[in-house]
Protein backbone atom coordinates (compact mmCIF):
# COMPACT_ATOMS: atom_id res chain seq x y z
CA UNK A 1 0.00 0.00 0.00
CA UNK A 2 1.19 3.54 -0.71
CA UNK A 3 1.62 6.03 2.11
CA UNK A 4 -0.94 8.30 0.42
CA UNK A 5 -3.76 5.86 1.14
CA UNK A 6 -2.73 5.39 4.76
CA UNK A 7 -2.33 9.12 5.29
CA UNK A 8 -5.70 9.88 3.67
CA UNK A 9 -7.45 7.30 5.86
CA UNK A 10 -5.76 8.59 9.02
CA UNK A 11 -6.54 12.21 8.11
CA UNK A 12 -10.20 11.27 7.66
CA UNK A 13 -10.37 9.59 11.07
CA UNK A 14 -8.69 12.55 12.77
CA UNK A 15 -11.11 14.94 11.06
CA UNK A 16 -14.05 12.89 12.35
CA UNK A 17 -12.55 12.92 15.85
CA UNK A 18 -12.43 16.73 15.81
CA UNK A 19 -15.99 16.88 14.48
CA UNK A 20 -17.26 14.61 17.26
CA UNK A 21 -15.45 16.73 19.85
CA UNK A 22 -17.06 19.98 18.73
CA UNK A 23 -20.49 18.35 18.54
CA UNK A 24 -19.97 17.22 22.14
CA UNK A 25 -19.87 20.81 23.39
CA UNK A 26 -23.14 21.72 25.10
CA UNK A 27 -25.37 24.38 23.58
CA UNK A 28 -25.40 27.53 25.77
CA UNK A 29 -28.49 27.70 27.97
CA UNK A 30 -29.75 31.24 27.59
CA UNK A 31 -28.97 34.21 25.38
CA UNK A 32 -26.49 36.12 27.55
CA UNK A 33 -22.70 36.02 27.83
CA UNK A 34 -22.98 34.25 31.17
CA UNK A 35 -24.27 31.22 29.28
CA UNK A 36 -20.99 31.07 27.36
CA UNK A 37 -18.97 31.62 30.52
CA UNK A 38 -20.55 28.53 32.06
CA UNK A 39 -19.22 26.51 29.13
CA UNK A 40 -15.67 27.61 29.95
CA UNK A 41 -14.40 24.21 31.15
CA UNK A 42 -15.85 22.44 28.10
CA UNK A 43 -14.35 24.98 25.69
CA UNK A 44 -10.93 24.83 27.37
CA UNK A 45 -10.91 21.04 27.25
CA UNK A 46 -11.98 21.10 23.61
CA UNK A 47 -9.14 23.50 22.79
CA UNK A 48 -6.58 21.29 24.56
CA UNK A 49 -7.79 18.14 22.80
CA UNK A 50 -7.94 19.96 19.45
CA UNK A 51 -4.30 20.97 19.90
CA UNK A 52 -3.36 17.38 20.75
CA UNK A 53 -5.06 16.02 17.63
CA UNK A 54 -3.38 18.73 15.56
CA UNK A 55 0.04 17.85 16.98
CA UNK A 56 -0.43 14.17 16.19
CA UNK A 57 -1.69 15.00 12.69
CA UNK A 58 1.41 17.09 11.91
CA UNK A 59 3.88 14.57 13.35
CA UNK A 60 2.09 11.67 11.64
CA UNK A 61 2.54 13.47 8.32
CA UNK A 62 6.27 13.92 8.95
CA UNK A 63 6.61 10.28 10.02
CA UNK A 64 4.98 8.92 6.86
CA UNK A 65 7.02 11.32 4.74
CA UNK A 66 9.95 8.96 5.25
CA UNK A 67 8.16 5.87 3.91
CA UNK A 68 8.12 4.86 0.23
CA UNK A 69 5.46 2.20 0.93
CA UNK A 70 3.50 0.72 3.84
CA UNK A 71 3.69 -2.89 5.00
CA UNK A 72 1.12 -4.83 7.02
CA UNK A 73 2.69 -4.37 10.44
CA UNK A 74 2.59 -0.60 9.99
CA UNK A 75 -1.09 -0.73 9.00
CA UNK A 76 -1.99 -2.51 12.23
CA UNK A 77 0.21 -0.24 14.33
CA UNK A 78 -1.51 2.75 12.72
CA UNK A 79 -4.97 1.31 13.47
CA UNK A 80 -3.92 0.68 17.07
CA UNK A 81 -2.91 4.34 17.39
CA UNK A 82 -6.16 5.54 15.79
CA UNK A 83 -8.16 3.40 18.24
CA UNK A 84 -6.78 5.33 21.21
CA UNK A 85 -7.12 8.63 19.36
CA UNK A 86 -10.81 7.88 18.79
CA UNK A 87 -11.36 7.82 22.57
CA UNK A 88 -10.25 11.43 22.97
CA UNK A 89 -13.74 12.89 22.27
CA UNK A 90 -15.33 10.78 25.02
CA UNK A 91 -12.83 11.75 27.69
CA UNK A 92 -12.80 15.37 26.49
CA UNK A 93 -16.56 15.64 27.00
CA UNK A 94 -16.38 13.87 30.37
CA UNK A 95 -13.66 16.10 31.80
CA UNK A 96 -15.29 19.17 30.29
CA UNK A 97 -18.53 18.59 32.17
CA UNK A 98 -16.71 17.43 35.34
CA UNK A 99 -13.63 19.68 35.46
CA UNK A 100 -12.79 19.08 39.12
CA UNK A 101 -13.48 15.35 39.30
CA UNK A 102 -10.63 12.91 39.81
CA UNK A 103 -11.75 9.90 37.75
CA UNK A 104 -12.48 11.84 34.51
CA UNK A 105 -9.08 13.58 34.78
CA UNK A 106 -7.28 10.28 35.33
CA UNK A 107 -9.17 8.65 32.46
CA UNK A 108 -8.33 11.54 30.14
CA UNK A 109 -4.68 11.19 31.12
CA UNK A 110 -4.79 7.43 30.54
CA UNK A 111 -6.12 7.96 27.01
CA UNK A 112 -3.44 10.56 26.27
CA UNK A 113 -0.82 8.18 27.64
CA UNK A 114 -2.04 5.34 25.43
CA UNK A 115 -2.12 7.65 22.40
CA UNK A 116 1.54 8.41 23.08
CA UNK A 117 2.45 4.75 23.65
CA UNK A 118 0.63 3.58 20.52
CA UNK A 119 2.26 6.34 18.45
CA UNK A 120 5.64 5.25 19.83
CA UNK A 121 4.86 1.70 18.67
CA UNK A 122 3.89 3.01 15.23
CA UNK A 123 7.07 5.05 15.07
CA UNK A 124 9.16 1.99 15.95
CA UNK A 125 7.42 -0.07 13.26
CA UNK A 126 8.27 2.60 10.72
CA UNK A 127 11.87 2.62 11.96
CA UNK A 128 12.00 -1.17 11.61
CA UNK A 129 11.00 -0.90 7.97
CA UNK A 130 13.37 2.01 7.25
CA UNK A 131 16.37 0.54 9.09
CA UNK A 132 18.59 1.74 11.97
CA UNK A 133 20.87 3.73 9.65
CA UNK A 134 18.07 5.52 7.83
CA UNK A 135 17.69 9.33 7.89
CA UNK A 136 14.48 8.78 9.88
CA UNK A 137 16.30 6.92 12.67
CA UNK A 138 18.97 9.61 12.81
CA UNK A 139 16.35 12.38 12.88
CA UNK A 140 14.32 10.83 15.71
CA UNK A 141 17.38 9.99 17.79
CA UNK A 142 16.57 8.94 21.36
CA UNK A 143 13.12 10.62 21.23
CA UNK A 144 13.64 12.49 24.50
CA UNK A 145 10.45 14.52 24.07
CA UNK A 146 8.44 11.32 23.81
CA UNK A 147 9.95 9.97 27.02
CA UNK A 148 9.34 13.23 28.88
CA UNK A 149 5.73 13.23 27.67
CA UNK A 150 5.13 9.73 29.01
CA UNK A 151 6.48 10.69 32.43
CA UNK A 152 4.37 13.87 32.44
CA UNK A 153 1.18 11.92 31.70
CA UNK A 154 1.87 9.51 34.57
CA UNK A 155 2.68 12.39 36.94
CA UNK A 156 -0.54 14.12 35.88
CA UNK A 157 -2.63 11.02 36.48
CA UNK A 158 -1.14 10.49 39.94
CA UNK A 159 -1.36 14.20 40.71
CA UNK A 160 -5.07 14.19 39.87
CA UNK A 161 -5.69 12.29 43.10
CA UNK A 162 -4.25 15.29 44.95
CA UNK A 163 -6.08 17.84 42.77
CA UNK A 164 -7.33 17.54 39.16
CA UNK A 165 -5.66 20.87 38.36
CA UNK A 166 -2.26 19.16 38.65
CA UNK A 167 -3.25 16.79 35.85
CA UNK A 168 -4.43 19.69 33.69
CA UNK A 169 -1.13 21.55 34.17
CA UNK A 170 0.85 18.44 33.17
CA UNK A 171 -1.28 17.81 30.08
CA UNK A 172 -1.04 21.44 28.98
CA UNK A 173 2.72 21.32 29.54
CA UNK A 174 3.08 18.36 27.19
CA UNK A 175 0.98 20.11 24.54
CA UNK A 176 3.16 23.22 24.77
CA UNK A 177 6.29 21.08 24.39
CA UNK A 178 4.94 19.56 21.16
CA UNK A 179 3.08 22.58 19.77
CA UNK A 180 5.81 23.22 17.18
CA UNK A 181 5.80 20.28 14.71
CA UNK A 182 9.02 18.27 14.63
CA UNK A 183 10.50 18.90 11.17
CA UNK A 184 13.70 16.91 11.71
CA UNK A 185 12.34 13.98 9.71
CA UNK A 186 11.33 16.12 6.74
CA UNK A 187 14.66 17.96 6.80
CA UNK A 188 16.63 14.70 6.99
CA UNK A 189 14.73 13.22 4.04
CA UNK A 190 15.16 16.42 2.02
CA UNK A 191 18.91 16.32 2.71
CA UNK A 192 19.14 12.68 1.58
CA UNK A 193 17.21 13.49 -1.60
CA UNK A 194 19.55 16.39 -2.34
CA UNK A 195 22.62 14.20 -1.78
CA UNK A 196 21.21 11.45 -4.01
CA UNK A 197 20.46 13.97 -6.75
CA UNK A 198 23.96 15.42 -6.50
CA UNK A 199 25.49 11.97 -6.96
C-alpha positions in Angstrom: 0.0 0.0 0.0 1.2 3.5 -0.7 1.6 6.0 2.1 -0.9 8.3 0.4 -3.8 5.9 1.1 -2.7 5.4 4.8 -2.3 9.1 5.3 -5.7 9.9 3.7 -7.5 7.3 5.9 -5.8 8.6 9.0 -6.5 12.2 8.1 -10.2 11.3 7.7 -10.4 9.6 11.1 -8.7 12.5 12.8 -11.1 14.9 11.1 -14.0 12.9 12.3 -12.5 12.9 15.9 -12.4 16.7 15.8 -16.0 16.9 14.5 -17.3 14.6 17.3 -15.5 16.7 19.9 -17.1 20.0 18.7 -20.5 18.3 18.5 -20.0 17.2 22.1 -19.9 20.8 23.4 -23.1 21.7 25.1 -25.4 24.4 23.6 -25.4 27.5 25.8 -28.5 27.7 28.0 -29.7 31.2 27.6 -29.0 34.2 25.4 -26.5 36.1 27.6 -22.7 36.0 27.8 -23.0 34.2 31.2 -24.3 31.2 29.3 -21.0 31.1 27.4 -19.0 31.6 30.5 -20.6 28.5 32.1 -19.2 26.5 29.1 -15.7 27.6 29.9 -14.4 24.2 31.1 -15.8 22.4 28.1 -14.3 25.0 25.7 -10.9 24.8 27.4 -10.9 21.0 27.3 -12.0 21.1 23.6 -9.1 23.5 22.8 -6.6 21.3 24.6 -7.8 18.1 22.8 -7.9 20.0 19.5 -4.3 21.0 19.9 -3.4 17.4 20.7 -5.1 16.0 17.6 -3.4 18.7 15.6 0.0 17.9 17.0 -0.4 14.2 16.2 -1.7 15.0 12.7 1.4 17.1 11.9 3.9 14.6 13.4 2.1 11.7 11.6 2.5 13.5 8.3 6.3 13.9 9.0 6.6 10.3 10.0 5.0 8.9 6.9 7.0 11.3 4.7 10.0 9.0 5.2 8.2 5.9 3.9 8.1 4.9 0.2 5.5 2.2 0.9 3.5 0.7 3.8 3.7 -2.9 5.0 1.1 -4.8 7.0 2.7 -4.4 10.4 2.6 -0.6 10.0 -1.1 -0.7 9.0 -2.0 -2.5 12.2 0.2 -0.2 14.3 -1.5 2.7 12.7 -5.0 1.3 13.5 -3.9 0.7 17.1 -2.9 4.3 17.4 -6.2 5.5 15.8 -8.2 3.4 18.2 -6.8 5.3 21.2 -7.1 8.6 19.4 -10.8 7.9 18.8 -11.4 7.8 22.6 -10.3 11.4 23.0 -13.7 12.9 22.3 -15.3 10.8 25.0 -12.8 11.7 27.7 -12.8 15.4 26.5 -16.6 15.6 27.0 -16.4 13.9 30.4 -13.7 16.1 31.8 -15.3 19.2 30.3 -18.5 18.6 32.2 -16.7 17.4 35.3 -13.6 19.7 35.5 -12.8 19.1 39.1 -13.5 15.4 39.3 -10.6 12.9 39.8 -11.8 9.9 37.7 -12.5 11.8 34.5 -9.1 13.6 34.8 -7.3 10.3 35.3 -9.2 8.7 32.5 -8.3 11.5 30.1 -4.7 11.2 31.1 -4.8 7.4 30.5 -6.1 8.0 27.0 -3.4 10.6 26.3 -0.8 8.2 27.6 -2.0 5.3 25.4 -2.1 7.7 22.4 1.5 8.4 23.1 2.5 4.7 23.7 0.6 3.6 20.5 2.3 6.3 18.5 5.6 5.3 19.8 4.9 1.7 18.7 3.9 3.0 15.2 7.1 5.0 15.1 9.2 2.0 15.9 7.4 -0.1 13.3 8.3 2.6 10.7 11.9 2.6 12.0 12.0 -1.2 11.6 11.0 -0.9 8.0 13.4 2.0 7.2 16.4 0.5 9.1 18.6 1.7 12.0 20.9 3.7 9.7 18.1 5.5 7.8 17.7 9.3 7.9 14.5 8.8 9.9 16.3 6.9 12.7 19.0 9.6 12.8 16.4 12.4 12.9 14.3 10.8 15.7 17.4 10.0 17.8 16.6 8.9 21.4 13.1 10.6 21.2 13.6 12.5 24.5 10.4 14.5 24.1 8.4 11.3 23.8 9.9 10.0 27.0 9.3 13.2 28.9 5.7 13.2 27.7 5.1 9.7 29.0 6.5 10.7 32.4 4.4 13.9 32.4 1.2 11.9 31.7 1.9 9.5 34.6 2.7 12.4 36.9 -0.5 14.1 35.9 -2.6 11.0 36.5 -1.1 10.5 39.9 -1.4 14.2 40.7 -5.1 14.2 39.9 -5.7 12.3 43.1 -4.3 15.3 44.9 -6.1 17.8 42.8 -7.3 17.5 39.2 -5.7 20.9 38.4 -2.3 19.2 38.7 -3.2 16.8 35.9 -4.4 19.7 33.7 -1.1 21.5 34.2 0.8 18.4 33.2 -1.3 17.8 30.1 -1.0 21.4 29.0 2.7 21.3 29.5 3.1 18.4 27.2 1.0 20.1 24.5 3.2 23.2 24.8 6.3 21.1 24.4 4.9 19.6 21.2 3.1 22.6 19.8 5.8 23.2 17.2 5.8 20.3 14.7 9.0 18.3 14.6 10.5 18.9 11.2 13.7 16.9 11.7 12.3 14.0 9.7 11.3 16.1 6.7 14.7 18.0 6.8 16.6 14.7 7.0 14.7 13.2 4.0 15.2 16.4 2.0 18.9 16.3 2.7 19.1 12.7 1.6 17.2 13.5 -1.6 19.5 16.4 -2.3 22.6 14.2 -1.8 21.2 11.5 -4.0 20.5 14.0 -6.7 24.0 15.4 -6.5 25.5 12.0 -7.0 
